[in-house]
Every structure is written in structure tokens, then in C-alpha cells.
């Protein structure tokens, strides 16, 4: 497959070895690192970072991205914080005062791991998200410059608890900052929490040429509160994957399960969703190849 399969490892297990073993069995080639042993990736020591890279590469895999907590804090002087949305911090409760330190550390960690993408956010969501866009761009500009100097890319994730949560909001921020080192991490489920239809509606508003990475999970939503589900429960992932391949998306599909399955077992739930994701990408790749070659197209199951 041209498009690699990846996962945020702590969705499978807190222990990196356990997570990688399960991912490798599913045919995943890339790891996205957020928490290892309960510690956020930017808080690991240099020795722990080196050990993590060695653990990944020993399996013939590679680190594609670090899921950093950059810009997942309150914007000073911004509008009132929106309280309707759960604010997941994943071992990383920071303030704007930490920004410069976190920036330096994220750059160092990504480079040490051989990752090409640093995931960032757009400050905790306020009652007036668009009012924050200039400040978001102001924060992203130097970050992109520093990343470009190291051959890295900044991936802005549309996060429902942050100001750029919908496809339209994320596209607007990207339009304001046409930096070659800045792209989008598209997360359809995050948009769904805000009440929109991520595919096809949200996807149609995205600058597809600036998609760096795709996070894969699913949910149902009640009054802005998500209930995480088995992949394919609510979001049209079959259609979304097919559209991405049709449009020339060359990045990875990275599983961020969140669902804990019927028995509260994150490893089992992630294996189930990993199998679904693998099959979706295999089928879409086969159909895409059939269309290009003029052969009969496989029918959706």
C-alpha cells in the first residue's frame, strides 16, 4: 500500500513494546508517539527518546509523527473559554508560559525520533473562535519557520475542544498562513463532535493539497458530547478513505481509537479498529488501482 498505516501507540497500550507488537501484527508500519509509560512525549528524557526510537526501528517500523501538546492551552487575552467540550490533555496540562520551552523540546524530540510531523493545536476553544485566528497564526508562524529549518512539518489538527475544530475553521487558518511547512491533520470525528458532517461536507471544504496526516476514529454525538465507537459506526470512513486516495493523498492513516470496546480493553478495541482500517485502505487502494487500469471496480461490501 502506498499510504502507510499508523497508530498513536498509547491507544493500544501504555507500554510501547506491547503496542508495537499488536500494530505490527496488523501490518502497521508507522508509529505516532504521544504517551509512553504515562509520560507525554515532550517530557521524556533524551535517553528515553533514544530508547523509544530504537524500540520502534528494531521492528522495522518508523516514527511518523509526535502528537505534541503545543497550543493546547488558553490563549492569553482571548474570548471566554467554551465549557461545553471535554478538554483531554493526555499527561500534558500546560499554559502559554510553557510555549517556548515546549516548542524547543518538541522540535528536538521530533528530530531525535526521525519523525517528520509535529502535531499542534489552536488554543482551547473560546466563545468566539474566529477572533482567535490572527493570534493562532501569529503563534504558528515562528513555529513553522523553526520546523522548516530542521526539515520538519507542522500539522495543525482540527480539534473540537480548540478554536480550529471544523473543516471550515481549519481551512481558514491554513489560508491565513500559506507556509510550506504547515499542513493539516484531518480528524473527521473531531469535526463530528461540533455538529457537522465531516464527510462529504467537511472534506469538501479542505485544501486537500495541504493534508499531511489523517487521524482515524469514530463516535456518536449527543449535545456536543462524543461517545467513542467502533470504526465505521457513524462516520463514512469507506467513502472518506476512497476520496482521499482519489484526490492523491499520500500521507498515512493513523488510528486514534479512543473506543474501549465492549469489555473496556483498549488493546482488544484497537485491534478490532485496526483490522477495520486496514481492510478499508486495502479495498480502497484496490478500487483506485482498478479505476486507473480500466478494470472493473470492486463493489462496496
C-alpha positions, 0 to 999 in steps of 0.5 A: 500500500502506498499510504502507510498505516499508523497508530498513536501507540498509547491507544493500544497500550501504555507500554510501547513494546506491547503496542508495537507488537499488536500494530505490527501484527496488523501490518502497521508500519508507522508509529505516532508517539504521544504517551509512553509509560504515562509520560507525554512525549515532550517530557521524556528524557533524551535517553528515553527518546533514544530508547523509544526510537530504537524500540520502534526501528528494531521492528522495522517500523518508523516514527511518523509523527509526535502528537505534541501538546503545543497550543493546547492551552488558553490563549492569553487575552482571548474570548471566554473559554467554551465549557461545553467540550471535554478538554483531554490533555493526555499527561500534558496540562500546560499554559502559554508560559510553557510555549517556548520551552515546549516548542524547543523540546518538541522540535528536538524530540521530533528530530531525535525520533526521525519523525517528520510531523509535529502535531499542534493545536489552536488554543482551547476553544473560546466563545468566539473562535474566529477572533482567535485566528490572527493570534493562532497564526501569529503563534504558528508562524515562528513555529513553522519557520523553526520546523522548516529549518530542521526539515520538519512539518507542522500539522495543525489538527482540527480539534473540537475542544480548540478554536480550529475544530471544523473543516471550515475553521481549519481551512481558514487558518491554513489560508491565513498562513500559506507556509510550506511547512504547515499542513493539516491533520484531518480528524473527521470525528473531531469535526463530528463532535461540533455538529457537522458532517465531516464527510462529504461536507467537511472534506469538501471544504479542505485544501486537500493539497495541504493534508499531511496526516489523517487521524482515524476514529469514530463516535456518536454525538449527543449535545456536543458530547462524543461517545467513542465507537467502533470504526465505521459506526457513524462516520463514512470512513469507506467513502472518506478513505476512497476520496482521499486516495482519489484526490492523491493523498499520500500521507498515512492513516493513523488510528486514534481509537479512543473506543474501549470496546465492549469489555473496556480493553483498549488493546482488544478495541484497537485491534478490532479498529485496526483490522477495520482500517486496514481492510478499508485502505486495502479495498480502497487502494484496490478500487483506485488501482482498478479505476486507473487500469480500466478494470472493473471496480470492486463493489462496496461490501 
